[in-house]
């Protein structure tokens, strides 16, 4: 009886052991299936996100092309980059920006050598230095390249359909390179204890980045509006255009220097910062503010003031009954 009971218990335990093993295998198989399914779903989800990302990129590209087509922005023919005239114009932009940064930043450094505090007299000296420099340099390079000397001005001409993207890229590259060389030459010309930040731009104490952005936006808007009114519009003064442009830069400096330094020119901000190694924590303000302000001013002037006006028929041109 005990032997039979023992065998019976062993048989029951063996069945229970087999059942547990079978149940464990089933659980493992179910877990593996679940893991594989989860992995497959995750892969499908990743593929779906990638596809959605690609679709968004394509839609963004289509919108950008549509916007550029609406603004009549042209890429330009790559063959024009082989033209000597194009490179001569780019060199004029390089040299003009080099001289402007050297003189403009030089007015900041030189006035600081006479007195480090930002007094009214120093403010006027800095404004005159920048305004007069841009006036005669724009006049000197205007017949060669158009006298942009400023990436924001080049962007404005692209938005207005007056410049191709390829030529604009060549201009902006030349302007930035010229700004760096101009700042480097000023550094080599200045005693080490007076070099400082070489007139690099930064927000004044208490000025928030949003306020600095708005100031740079408005200052550049004024500058581009004047440029289009006196130099682009055929009804403008034409020959004396550099003078009003120089006065616009001068007045903008009188207003903007206490706030942001009155850049209006990404190259003017980039060159001294790169050479001196002094970068503003809000350096983006000096790129987005001027470029957006220039774009808005050029678009407004083009679509409101430069659109062709249909002439009313005269008495002689009216059909006779």
C-alpha positions as CSV (number, residue, x, y, z in Angstrom):
1,X,0.0,0.0,0.0
2,X,2.7,2.4,0.8
3,X,4.6,1.4,-2.3
4,X,1.5,2.0,-4.5
5,X,0.8,5.2,-2.8
6,X,4.3,6.3,-3.3
7,X,4.1,5.4,-7.0
8,X,0.8,7.2,-7.3
9,X,2.3,10.3,-5.6
10,X,5.3,10.2,-7.9
11,X,3.1,9.9,-10.9
12,X,1.0,12.9,-9.8
13,X,4.2,14.9,-9.1
14,X,5.5,13.9,-12.6
15,X,2.3,15.0,-14.2
16,X,2.4,18.3,-12.3
17,X,6.0,18.8,-13.3
18,X,5.2,18.2,-16.9
19,X,2.3,20.5,-16.7
20,X,4.4,23.2,-15.2
21,X,7.1,22.7,-17.8
22,X,4.4,22.8,-20.5
23,X,2.9,25.9,-19.0
24,X,6.3,27.6,-18.7
25,X,7.1,26.8,-22.3
26,X,3.7,28.2,-23.4
27,X,4.3,31.3,-21.3
28,X,7.8,31.8,-22.8
29,X,6.5,31.3,-26.3
30,X,3.7,33.8,-25.6
31,X,6.3,36.2,-24.2
32,X,8.6,35.8,-27.2
33,X,5.6,36.3,-29.5
34,X,4.6,39.4,-27.6
35,X,8.2,40.7,-27.7
36,X,8.5,40.1,-31.4
37,X,5.1,41.7,-32.0
38,X,6.1,44.7,-29.9
39,X,9.4,45.0,-31.8
40,X,7.6,44.8,-35.1
41,X,5.1,47.4,-34.0
42,X,8.0,49.6,-32.8
43,X,9.8,49.2,-36.1
44,X,6.6,50.0,-38.0
45,X,6.2,53.0,-35.7
46,X,9.7,54.2,-36.4
47,X,9.2,53.7,-40.1
48,X,5.9,55.7,-39.8
49,X,7.7,58.5,-38.0
50,X,10.5,58.6,-40.6
51,X,7.9,58.6,-43.4
52,X,6.0,61.4,-41.7
53,X,9.3,63.4,-41.1
54,X,10.2,63.0,-44.8
55,X,6.7,64.1,-45.8
56,X,6.9,67.2,-43.6
57,X,10.3,68.0,-45.1
58,X,8.9,67.6,-48.7
59,X,5.9,69.8,-47.8
60,X,8.2,72.4,-46.3
61,X,10.4,72.4,-49.4
62,X,7.3,72.8,-51.6
63,X,6.0,75.7,-49.5
64,X,9.5,77.3,-49.7
65,X,9.6,76.9,-53.4
66,X,6.1,78.3,-53.7
67,X,7.0,81.3,-51.6
68,X,10.1,81.9,-53.6
69,X,8.1,81.6,-56.8
70,X,5.6,84.1,-55.4
71,X,8.4,86.5,-54.6
72,X,9.9,85.9,-58.0
73,X,13.2,84.8,-56.4
74,X,15.5,83.2,-58.9
75,X,18.3,80.7,-58.3
76,X,20.4,82.1,-61.1
77,X,22.5,80.4,-63.7
78,X,25.6,78.7,-62.3
79,X,27.5,79.8,-65.4
80,X,27.4,83.4,-64.2
81,X,29.8,82.4,-61.5
82,X,32.4,82.1,-64.2
83,X,32.0,85.7,-65.2
84,X,34.7,88.1,-64.4
85,X,32.1,90.8,-63.7
86,X,30.5,88.7,-61.0
87,X,33.8,88.1,-59.2
88,X,34.8,91.8,-59.7
89,X,31.5,92.7,-58.0
90,X,32.1,90.2,-55.2
91,X,35.6,91.7,-54.7
92,X,34.1,95.2,-54.5
93,X,31.7,93.9,-51.7
94,X,34.7,92.3,-49.9
95,X,36.8,95.4,-50.1
96,X,33.9,97.8,-49.2
97,X,32.8,95.7,-46.2
98,X,36.4,95.4,-45.1
99,X,36.8,99.2,-45.1
100,X,33.5,99.8,-43.5
101,X,34.2,97.5,-40.6
102,X,37.7,98.9,-40.2
103,X,36.4,102.5,-40.0
104,X,33.1,101.7,-38.1
105,X,34.7,99.6,-35.5
106,X,37.7,102.0,-35.5
107,X,35.4,104.8,-34.5
108,X,34.3,102.7,-31.5
109,X,37.8,101.8,-30.5
110,X,39.2,105.3,-31.1
111,X,36.5,107.1,-29.1
112,X,37.0,104.6,-26.3
113,X,40.7,105.5,-26.2
114,X,39.7,109.1,-25.5
115,X,37.1,108.1,-22.9
116,X,35.7,104.7,-22.0
117,X,32.3,105.9,-20.9
118,X,29.4,106.1,-23.5
119,X,28.9,109.9,-23.4
120,X,26.8,111.9,-25.8
121,X,29.9,113.1,-27.6
122,X,31.1,109.6,-28.0
123,X,27.7,108.5,-29.3
124,X,27.8,111.2,-31.9
125,X,31.3,110.3,-32.9
126,X,30.3,106.6,-33.4
127,X,27.2,107.6,-35.4
128,X,29.2,109.9,-37.7
129,X,31.9,107.3,-38.2
130,X,29.4,104.7,-39.4
131,X,27.1,107.0,-41.3
132,X,29.8,108.8,-43.3
133,X,31.7,105.6,-43.9
134,X,28.7,103.8,-45.4
135,X,27.9,107.0,-47.5
136,X,31.2,107.3,-49.4
137,X,31.8,103.5,-49.5
138,X,28.3,102.8,-51.0
139,X,29.0,105.6,-53.5
140,X,32.4,104.1,-54.4
141,X,31.1,100.6,-54.9
142,X,27.6,101.3,-56.2
143,X,28.6,101.3,-59.9
144,X,30.5,98.0,-59.5
145,X,28.4,95.8,-57.2
146,X,25.4,97.9,-56.1
147,X,27.2,98.9,-52.9
148,X,25.4,96.4,-50.6
149,X,28.2,96.0,-48.0
150,X,25.6,94.3,-45.8
151,X,24.1,90.8,-45.9
152,X,20.7,92.2,-44.8
153,X,20.7,94.5,-47.8
154,X,21.5,91.6,-50.1
155,X,18.6,89.6,-48.5
156,X,16.3,92.5,-49.1
157,X,17.3,92.6,-52.8
158,X,16.7,88.8,-53.1
159,X,13.2,89.2,-51.5
160,X,12.4,92.0,-53.9
161,X,13.5,89.9,-56.9
162,X,16.4,92.2,-57.7
163,X,19.1,89.6,-57.0
164,X,19.5,85.9,-57.7
165,X,20.3,83.4,-54.9
166,X,23.7,82.4,-56.4
167,X,24.9,86.0,-56.7
168,X,23.5,86.8,-53.2
169,X,25.4,83.8,-51.8
170,X,28.6,85.1,-53.4
171,X,28.0,88.6,-52.1
172,X,27.3,87.5,-48.5
173,X,30.4,85.3,-48.4
174,X,32.5,88.2,-49.6
175,X,30.9,90.5,-47.1
176,X,31.5,88.2,-44.1
177,X,35.1,87.5,-45.2
178,X,35.7,91.2,-45.7
179,X,34.3,91.9,-42.2
180,X,36.7,89.4,-40.6
181,X,39.7,90.8,-42.4
182,X,38.7,94.4,-41.6
183,X,38.4,93.5,-37.9
184,X,41.7,91.7,-38.0
185,X,43.5,94.7,-39.6
186,X,42.0,97.0,-36.9
187,X,43.3,94.6,-34.2
188,X,46.8,94.7,-35.8
189,X,46.6,98.5,-35.8
190,X,45.5,99.0,-32.2
191,X,47.7,98.7,-29.0
192,X,46.9,95.5,-27.1
193,X,45.5,97.3,-24.1
194,X,43.0,99.1,-26.2
195,X,41.8,96.3,-28.4
196,X,39.0,95.0,-26.1
197,X,36.1,93.6,-28.1
198,X,36.9,95.7,-31.2
199,X,33.5,97.3,-31.1
200,X,31.6,94.0,-31.0
201,X,27.9,94.3,-30.4
202,X,26.0,93.3,-27.3
203,X,22.8,94.2,-25.6
204,X,22.9,97.0,-23.1
205,X,22.2,96.2,-19.4
206,X,18.5,95.7,-18.9
207,X,17.7,95.2,-22.6
208,X,16.0,91.9,-23.2
209,X,16.7,89.8,-26.3
210,X,13.2,90.4,-27.6
211,X,13.6,94.1,-27.2
212,X,17.0,94.0,-28.9
213,X,15.4,92.0,-31.7
214,X,12.7,94.6,-32.2
215,X,15.2,97.4,-32.2
216,X,17.4,95.8,-34.8
217,X,14.3,95.0,-36.8
218,X,13.1,98.6,-36.9
219,X,16.5,100.1,-37.5
220,X,17.1,97.9,-40.5
221,X,13.5,98.5,-41.7
222,X,14.3,102.2,-41.8
223,X,17.6,101.6,-43.6
224,X,16.1,99.4,-46.3
225,X,13.1,101.6,-46.8
226,X,15.5,104.5,-47.5
227,X,17.7,102.4,-49.8
228,X,14.7,101.3,-51.9
229,X,13.3,104.8,-52.0
230,X,16.5,106.6,-53.1
231,X,18.5,103.9,-54.9
232,X,16.1,101.2,-56.2
233,X,13.0,103.3,-57.2
234,X,13.7,105.0,-60.5
235,X,11.8,108.0,-59.2
236,X,14.4,108.5,-56.5
237,X,17.3,110.9,-56.5
238,X,19.7,108.3,-57.9
239,X,23.1,110.0,-58.0
240,X,22.9,111.4,-54.5
241,X,21.5,108.2,-53.0
242,X,24.5,107.4,-50.8
243,X,23.9,110.6,-48.8
244,X,20.4,109.8,-47.6
245,X,21.6,106.2,-46.9
246,X,24.5,107.5,-44.9
247,X,22.1,109.8,-42.9
248,X,19.8,106.9,-42.2
249,X,22.7,104.9,-40.8
250,X,23.8,107.9,-38.7
251,X,20.3,108.5,-37.2
252,X,19.9,104.8,-36.6
253,X,23.1,104.8,-34.6
254,X,22.0,107.8,-32.5
255,X,18.9,105.8,-31.6
256,X,20.1,102.2,-31.4
257,X,23.6,102.4,-29.9
258,X,22.3,102.7,-26.3
259,X,20.1,99.6,-26.9
260,X,22.0,97.1,-29.1
261,X,25.0,99.0,-30.6
262,X,22.9,99.5,-33.7
263,X,24.2,96.8,-36.0
264,X,21.7,96.6,-38.9
265,X,24.5,94.5,-40.5
266,X,25.2,90.9,-39.6
267,X,28.7,91.2,-41.1
268,X,29.5,94.2,-38.9
269,X,28.6,92.1,-35.9
270,X,30.2,88.9,-37.0
271,X,33.7,90.1,-38.0
272,X,34.7,91.8,-34.7
273,X,33.2,89.0,-32.6
274,X,35.2,86.4,-34.5
275,X,38.5,88.2,-34.4
276,X,38.2,89.4,-30.7
277,X,36.6,86.2,-29.5
278,X,33.9,88.2,-27.6
279,X,30.5,86.8,-28.5
280,X,27.2,88.2,-27.2
281,X,24.9,85.7,-25.6
282,X,22.2,87.1,-27.9
283,X,24.3,87.1,-31.1
284,X,21.3,85.7,-33.0
285,X,19.6,89.1,-32.5
286,X,22.1,90.6,-34.9
287,X,21.3,88.1,-37.7
288,X,17.5,87.6,-37.4
289,X,16.6,91.2,-36.5
290,X,18.3,92.8,-39.5
291,X,17.4,90.1,-42.0
292,X,13.7,90.0,-41.1
293,X,13.5,93.8,-40.9
294,X,15.1,94.1,-44.3
295,X,12.8,91.4,-45.8
296,X,9.7,93.1,-44.6
297,X,10.8,96.6,-45.7
298,X,11.8,95.3,-49.2
299,X,8.5,93.3,-49.6
300,X,6.4,96.3,-48.5
301,X,8.2,98.7,-50.8
302,X,8.1,96.3,-53.8
303,X,4.4,95.3,-53.5
304,X,3.0,98.7,-52.5
305,X,5.3,101.4,-54.1
306,X,7.1,99.7,-56.9
307,X,4.2,98.0,-58.6
308,X,3.4,99.4,-62.0
309,X,0.5,101.9,-62.0
310,X,-1.9,101.7,-64.9
311,X,-2.1,105.1,-66.6
312,X,-5.5,106.5,-67.2
313,X,-6.3,107.0,-70.9
314,X,-6.0,110.6,-72.2
315,X,-8.7,112.4,-74.2
316,X,-6.9,111.7,-77.5
317,X,-6.6,108.0,-76.6
318,X,-10.3,107.5,-75.9
319,X,-12.3,105.8,-78.6
320,X,-14.4,108.2,-80.7
321,X,-18.2,107.5,-80.8
